[in-house]
Amino acid sequence: MASSLYRDLPLTSPRSIRILNIEAVSAPQPQIEAGIQLSLRVVNLDDGPSYNALSYTWGPPSREAAARGIDGTPTCRINCNGESILVTQNLFDCLQQLLHDGNCTELWIDAICIGQGSEEQNQQVNLMAEIYRQAKKVIIWLGKADEHTERARTFIEKFARSHRANASGTESTDHQAIVDELKQQQLSALASFFNRTWFTRVWVVQEVVLSQEATVICGSYVFKWDDITEVSHYLATEFHAAGLELQELPYKNPAKMAAVRRDLVKLAAVGKHSNRDSAILLHSLIRFRTWDSVRGHDKVYGLLGIHKAALELEDAEPDSPLYPRYERDVRRAYIDIAKYILEHTSDLLLLAHVEGQDFQSIASLPSWVPDWSVKGTLGLGITGYERFDAAAGTEAYVKPNISDENILTFRAAKLDAVTKTGETKAEVDRGMPFVKWLDILNETEELYPTKEQRQDVFWRCLITNTDMSGKFPSSDLRNEFWSWIRGRRAARGPEQLDESVVKEESNKAPKFHSCYSHSLLLRLFSTAKGFMGVGSQSMKAGDSVWIVPGSRVPLLLRPSPSHEGRWRLVGGAYVHGFMQGEASECNLSFRTIYIE
């Protein structure tokens, strides 16, 4: 990007941004891509400028585009304020479409409006939430259309219209016929649509969640954002029941963004500084952990705007953990945000979302600090764990202390020791024999301490005793469980998995399979006293289960291999019969624990 362009257009105040207009080139110019030139100017957000903001991906917009060699390298030359600059192919395609559609005045586009020096980048990223929040409209660019786009748009519009009519009772429509159409004809079109790169990038979350209005463009086709979230929500909650196979696609992601938007609306309704406003940052980090970013910093920085919106903060001071600092290493960024969350929230939810040694990729990161660069649905799969309260009735919660050496200190009581671990849920889902599961089941007393049959405890542990609505599951799932487990036993041949049998049996148990597959990176375990549960995939025999005031779920700890008296945090756990404060009746002994 031409450095003189930004020298000639300095940002004159902390609230200044640049916006641009797209103009047609009246006559061909040497080395300039046909048809486009830009004019750039500086405005101040405090003056209430009128503009639209673009949400897009720097890299290829789809796998097909990547296969054609399109990447995030700026290769298309255009003219901006009389200077030649380079933009990516995807952005160039977008500029052409916007010019064709007449959406070419007063635009904010990050790659063009922000100089790429670190200081300006830090300052403008700090303003990003406000930029998207003040925009009249956010234009979402998904890339050029393909052969599936028209069918996807037609179905999404039809489905959303029917779904809303059925929900309101204003119109009688055969909604099931539309669902049948989805299964029979439209699945490939939706798969292609939701598989576009935009739906997986962490930066787009706040760009949409904070928008006043959002319009989606894919080539020349225009979609309503609310229509897309309607379809996404249906696929996220009911696709197993409909017999659909979309597990590997990011079809749930628009529904997740809609959930965050609803959270912000609720917070605005109860007023500033409610009990949950500071927790929304952690909830967002959990929800969008599997999403992509080029830099590890952006897994945090890309979501800070949601937190600022909840607190009604316009921007952060440079010495704040909420101020982006790309010159710092990602380890420092993750430690700083973990400290901030523990200081500004009223519980220890953060600690239940560490990934353990099987996943952690950043060297020397304290075990109590989540490595947000690690993808995967880690933890028990429930964002806030609000239906659990394992430490109820025990000691009062006191905020933990963090030393200069990043040693975390809190109070805890040992519930039991882990004596046996089984296969992970992911391994069994892929067809691995569950011999260790059966060992754990057979070694458990037939009548569990809760007076339940051990078989019922077994299937409830596998889904953390939670259905897809986040509530206590009904006993109806028991029959589906037996159908599901029989499918996995039948699928185990002498050589390899018969995947067709597993798929057939999963379709016979759609509700149980939905619950089971919600969080797969968990391992079944049993304890010395005969309790059963599931915990982090990283756990192993010899770890111990602790009740910790401030944590809604028990935590798994492991003795430090290098410092006697210290511990390493392995992750959160579900222990059947100890998730609603039952430990308060066990005469537990609380003590100070040091986590490195």
Secondary structure, DSSP 8 states (H G I E B T S, - for coil): --HHHHHSS---STTEEEEEEEE--SS--TTS-TT-EEEEEEEEGGG----EEEE--SS-SSHHHHHTT--SS--EEEEETTEEEEE-HHHHHHHHHHHHHT--SSEE-HHHHS--SHHHHHHHHHHHHHHHHHSSEEEEE--S--TTHHHHHHHHHHHHHHHHHHHHTSS---HHHHHHHIIIIIHHHHHHHHTSGGGGBTHHHHHHHT-S-EEEEETTEEEEHHHHHHHHHHHHHHTTTTT---TTS-TTHHHHHHHHHHHHHHHHHH-TT-TTTTHHHHHHHHHTTTSB-SSTTHHHHTTHHHHHHHHT-S---TTSTTS--TTS-HHHHHHHHHHHHHHHSSS-GGGGG---TTT--STT--TTS--TT--S--SSS-SS-TT--TTTTSS-----EE-TT--EEEEEEEEEEEEEEEEEHHHHHTT---HHHHHHHHHS-SB-TTS-BHHHHHHHHHTTT--TTSS---THHHHHHHHHHHHHHHTB-SSSB-HHHHHHHHHHSHHHHHHHHT--SEEEEEETTS-EEEEETT--TT-EEEE-TT-SS-EEEEE-SSSTTEEEEEEEEEETT-SSSGGGGS---EEEEEE-
